[in-house]
């Protein structure tokens, strides 16, 4: 079972943390070292900050991947497809019901 996703950190805090990592990257031997140093100052674990940095890099076009905007669009389209499939199934059932009712009416006449 998946636990609910919590948004403990505001978008402003996330942006500030990513900006700190990117600004101070040169002071550390690696990106991960910068992340490990800055994460405790923000109050998160390094992996969380690393995820934020990667997401920023994808959104900025610095790293290949699906941007946040594209992810949201895909999610919206998947939701729409699901709703349309449900509606289509309802229409199929209704069509079959009315077709059967029409056949029953003709045979009774």
N, C-alpha and C positions, 0 to 999 in steps of 0.2 A: 504494500500500500504506500502510495506517495504521500509525504507529509505536505501540508499546504505551504506554498511559497510565501515567505514573509518579506515585507519590504521594510526592514528595520532601518535602512539608511535612505535618506531622502536623495532625490536626483542631484541636488546641489552638493551634498557630501560626496556622492560618487564622483561627480565631475571634478571636484576639488582634489580628491584622492588621486584620480587618474592624472590630473594636471601636475600634481606634486611628483608622481613617479616619472612622468615624462620630462619635467624640468630638472630633476635631480639624477636622471639616468647616468649622466657622465661622471658622477661622483662615485659610482660603484662599478665593480668589475663586470657585472652582468645585470640584465633587466630583473632577473629573479632576486638578486641581492638587494636591489633598490626596493622591490616589492616587499621583501621580508623585513626591511628596515622601516618602511612607511606604514605597513598594515597595522602594527600594534598602536601606532599613534592615532590612527583612525578608529581603532576598536574593532577591527575585523581580522579574520584569518588571512594569511597570504594568498591562499587559493581563490578566495572571493575577490580580492583586489586584482589578482591576475586575470580572472574572468572579466572584470570591468575593463581592464586595460586592453585585453584582446577584443572585446566588443567595440571599444572606442577605435581601435586600429582597423577593424573591419568596416565600421561606419565611415571612417575617414579615407577608406580606399588604400590603406597602407598594408593590408593583409587580405588575402582572398577569403571569401565567405559571403554568407547571406546577411545583408544589412538589417538593422532593426526595422526599418520601414518595409523592406521586402518580407521580413518575417511576419509582421502584422498583416500585410496584404494577403499572404498565404493563409494565415490563420482565419482571416475574414472570409476568404474564398472557400476554404474548407467548411466553415460553418454554413455558408450559403449553399454549398453542394449538399450537405447533410439535410438542410431544411427542404431543398428542392426534391431530394430523393424521398423524403417522408411525404411531401405533398403529392408526388407522382404515384406513390404506392396507394395513398388514399384515393386518388382519382381512378386508378386501375380497379380498386375494389368497388368503388361507386359505379363505375362503368359496367363491371360484371354484374353487380346487383340489379341495375336498371335494365340491362340486356335480358337477364333472366326474368325479371318482372314483365317485360314486354312479351317474351315468349309465352309465359304463363297466361297472360291476358289474351293472346291470340288463340291459344288452344282452348280456352274456356268459351270463346265466342261461338 
